[in-house]
Amino acid sequence: MKRTLEVKLLDPRYGDTWPMPAYATDASAGLDLRAALDAPLTLQPGDASLIPSGLAIHLADPALCALVLPRSGLGHRHGIVLGNGTGLIDADYQGPLLISTWNRGREAFTIEPGDRIAQLVIVPIVRATLQVVDTFEESARGSGGFGHTGVR
């Protein structure tokens, strides 16, 4: 499925110093988001910072949302993840994309202006209507609690 995504360039370095966000391969799910910083930012272990991406988007379609996800290499090698786990961008949001970045690692890490620090994935939304019931139709799992299917 392909869609057009409206994007505002809030940082003039896009298209000049930095390339526009793009899918790295035909099968890539996410667009890389860059740190639109004016100077390097060092995150000490445990520190978090709200980093501008230099972009604003407008999905407009209430059947879609955007997810801001961490880059797996930064998280695995350096402990740089999202402060809120996953960022959710609603279809009607039009403000700047900000990236809550957290150093969960053991060493300081410096983010340079233009570094790719997160990724943006567009996903469909299912809007549920709540129906109050007294019982559920029994499933194989039933009311088995968290982790009830075993360790492995």
Secondary structure as UniProt FT lines:
FT   STRAND          6..9
FT   TURN            12..13
FT   TURN            15..17
FT   TURN            26..27
FT   STRAND          31..34
FT   STRAND          41..43
FT   TURN            45..46
FT   STRAND          48..58
FT   TURN            62..63
FT   STRAND          64..70
FT   HELIX           72..78
FT   STRAND          80..82
FT   TURN            83..84
FT   STRAND          87..89
FT   TURN            91..92
FT   STRAND          96..103
FT   STRAND          109..111
FT   TURN            113..114
FT   STRAND          116..124
FT   TURN            142..143
FT   TURN            146..149
//
